[in-house]
Amino acid sequence: MTTQSADVAALHRRFVLTPWSAQAHLLMPAIERAEGSYLYDVDGTRYLDLSAGLVAVNLGHGEPHVARAIAEQAARLTYASPQFFNATRARFAQRLASHAPWEDGCRAFFTTGGGEANEDAVKMARAISGRHKVLAAYRSFHGSAPGAGSLTGENRRWANEPGMPGVVHFFAPNPYRSPFHTSDPREECARAIEHLELVLTYENPQAVAAILIEPVVGTNGAIVYPPGYLAALRELCTKHGIILIFDEVMCGFGRTGAAFASLKFGVTPDMITFAKAVTSAYVPLGGVLVRENLARFFDERPLPCGHTFSGHPLAIAAASAALDVYERDGLFTRANEIESWIRFGLAGIAQRSPLVGDARGVGAFWALELVKDRGSKEPIAPWQGAQPGPLPKLLADLRARGVYAFGRYNIILITPPLTIARAELDEGLHALGDALEVFTCN
Ligand SMILES: Cc1ncc(COP(=O)(O)O)c(C=O)c1O
């Protein structure tokens, strides 16, 4: 570490609280600039961004059209109350609707991030249905603030407890570690739905406002549900008058190979929450797309949601320009091409390292699940344990090899920018393979 980066590290540790981390021993590069698929630290060291930040920088770093749009918007209008009408905001919502799965249209409510979007979606679902319970899956992440954190189905919820009342968790399919004691995807799907029906019976379906689910599980391991599960969930919701909310904060905006995962899997929810890649993460923005027949509920009743930064002009300018780039460069579907590159690369890594228990995903949304032993599937760190285990050591070694990737416990996310070149991706996956080869998990 040079004097310059050591100085930044010391200043940071002294004055900034870094998310989800014990502060004293943090050892991260001091990032100064970024371009395309690469981040650069204050010493000029380059890191390939194999996780697109936190699965968000879908257009790569510093896309000039978006950067220009932000600068132009800053010169024109940086803020007006969200209650004012604004043409850029309205046109952007109209364009978003054209990519959404509903034939009867939708309206957008804007937030600053994904967790807030989930909280607002739940609030709207409760208002519309007149019911109060919300079902969400274990092993999900829906945000960290008290409301969204209560919806989260893993240990990042615990600090919020007792949390928001009315939230009930259920088990969703997990083909690699089936909660339903089967390795047959069809059986996994059928048993998961049977389980959910049972949970509904005991919770009273007439009291359930919404089921909230990530159509592909994100930070907890790029878990793709067996065919038919999301469709069966849709049927169950329709049967009981429950509002189905897809949390597409991570899997929206081209990550799975379609504008929304809903389109990729051909299942239509009632609301979609989004954030992250809507602006390629350049400016914070999130939101809820509400199907037109539900949005109408608020025509004569006040919408019970609002934020100072709802539809912030800079964020909307960034999002409109990002959408131009998604459309111009065919990036909503480019993940379909990237998928085969990642699949091939990860298969090679799995051959080289016995620590790879599972390599799975869809589009440009993949994860490696690391285990001590493929037979027993014992994870390299206790899942949900108080300590992160040896993974940070592996990720630090990877950074020393010029590659950044994001992970927790025994999961590493391979979710590159959708603009990545094959040679760049291969460079990152080779480094990952090399790092795994010398990694010991004790
Ligand atoms: C699926 C999902 N939902 C919600 C969130 C929370 O979004 P934010 O951090 O913008 O509040 C995340 C963040 O990683 C996420 O992955």
The ligand as a Tripos MOL2 file, in Angstrom:
@<TRIPOS>MOLECULE
LIG
   16    16     1     0     0
SMALL
NO_CHARGES

@<TRIPOS>ATOM
      1 C1        -33.0660   -7.8540   -4.4600 C.3       1 LIG1
      2 C2        -32.7370   -6.6180   -3.6960 C.ar      1 LIG1
      3 N1        -33.7400   -5.8900   -3.1970 N.ar      1 LIG1
      4 C3        -33.5140   -4.7630   -2.5000 C.ar      1 LIG1
      5 C4        -32.2380   -4.3220   -2.2780 C.ar      1 LIG1
      6 C5        -32.0050   -3.0650   -1.5000 C.3       1 LIG1
      7 O1        -31.6920   -2.0330   -2.3690 O.3       1 LIG1
      8 P1        -31.0050   -0.7020   -1.7930 P.3       1 LIG1
      9 O2        -29.6620   -1.1020   -1.2860 O.co2     1 LIG1
     10 O3        -30.9460    0.1990   -2.9790 O.co2     1 LIG1
     11 O4        -31.9080   -0.2020   -0.7270 O.co2     1 LIG1
     12 C6        -31.1490   -5.0450   -2.7970 C.ar      1 LIG1
     13 C7        -29.7810   -4.5930   -2.5780 C.2       1 LIG1
     14 O5        -28.8140   -5.2630   -2.8290 O.2       1 LIG1
     15 C8        -31.4140   -6.2330   -3.5200 C.ar      1 LIG1
     16 O6        -30.4240   -6.9770   -4.0100 O.3       1 LIG1
@<TRIPOS>BOND
     1     1     2 1
     2     2     3 ar
     3     2    15 ar
     4     3     4 ar
     5     4     5 ar
     6     5     6 1
     7     5    12 ar
     8     6     7 1
     9     7     8 1
    10     8     9 2
    11     8    10 1
    12     8    11 1
    13    12    13 1
    14    12    15 ar
    15    13    14 2
    16    15    16 1
@<TRIPOS>SUBSTRUCTURE
     1 LIG1         1 GROUP 0 **** ****
